[in-house]
């Protein structure tokens, strides 16, 4: 059974940093395209970043240069390093494959 479990969310001040983790089970993460998406309060799902099986990284323009997606193949874990966070990045962040999404971890950017 494929499972994805996000962690690492929390409360952070504007300009602060967080690292999100997504532990996968039931499949080999390094062989799949993996994605981070987010959903702000009252809004739809927004794509944030992806990493292909070959390791190609892509980002939405809004986070380019501030967020970094990576993975640890030995731990079967996906990461999202987020720097210089701003208020409107308050959201639930989800990791997902092309077919399945985890339950998410909440990030709140507030002073």
C-alpha positions, 0 to 999 in steps of 0.5 A: 500500500502506498503511503505518504506522510508529511511532517515539519510544518508549524508556525514561522515568522515572515522571513523565516525557514522551515523544512518539510519532510514526506516519508514514503512507503509502499514504493521506491520514491526515487523511481517516481516523479514527486511533487509538493503542492499547497492549499491556502485557506479558502483557495484551491490546490497550487503546485509548488515544486516537482522532482522527476525520477531523474532528479530534474527539479522544477518550481513555480515562479513564486518560490523559485530561488527560495524553496529547494526540493530534494530527496534522500533515497536511503530514507525514501523521503522527500523534502522541501526546504523553504526560506524567506517565507511570507504571509501568503504562503500560509497553507497546508502543504502536501506531497504527492505522486502522480496518483496519490496525495498525503494528508498534509502538514500545516504551515502558518506564517505569522508575526 
